[in-house]
Amino acid sequence: MYQALQTVHSYWAYLVLLVLTLATFNAIIKTLGKKSFGPQDFRISLFTLIVSHLQLLIGLILYFVSPYFSAFSEVGMKGVMGDTVLRLYLIEHPITMIIAIVLITVGYSKHKTKLASNKKFRTIAIFYALALLLMLSRIPWNAWF
């Protein structure tokens, strides 16, 4: 079960990064171009929200069935924090990804309250770009390829 979940989580991450990048650049380009916010823009931002939340769900399940999770009871928190690999997989990656998905959720929620298209795009651009940067910073690149 763990191996299957890990594979799904890894491949789904490609989709998350692709869609999040698309939504971020769509918002930036249309902010700078002073375009109007249309149904396609709404769908892109909504699809980004859905895909990222599904990734979070898969990741949370994976976190608790992971063989790394037993390290908390085996070596304790001091041992986890002292080991760079354990710290990445058990602390840094999960917390950073949760923060990134919270930023996506907040950005999506805030854009709905804006009336002007430029403000909608700017809100999405800021929150989604921050989320993208956070995600890129804590992806375990050496294990991903």
HELIX and SHEET records of a PDB file:
HELIX    1   1 TYR A    2  LEU A   32  1                                  31    
HELIX    2   2 PRO A   39  VAL A   65  1                                  27    
HELIX    3   3 PRO A   67  SER A   70  5                                   4    
HELIX    4   4 ALA A   71  GLY A   82  1                                  12    
HELIX    5   5 THR A   84  ARG A   87  1                                   4    
HELIX    6   6 LEU A   88  GLU A   92  3                                   5    
HELIX    7   7 HIS A   93  THR A  113  1                                  21    
HELIX    8   8 SER A  117  ARG A  138  1                                  22    
HELIX    9   9 TRP A  141  TRP A  144  1                                   4    
END                                                                             
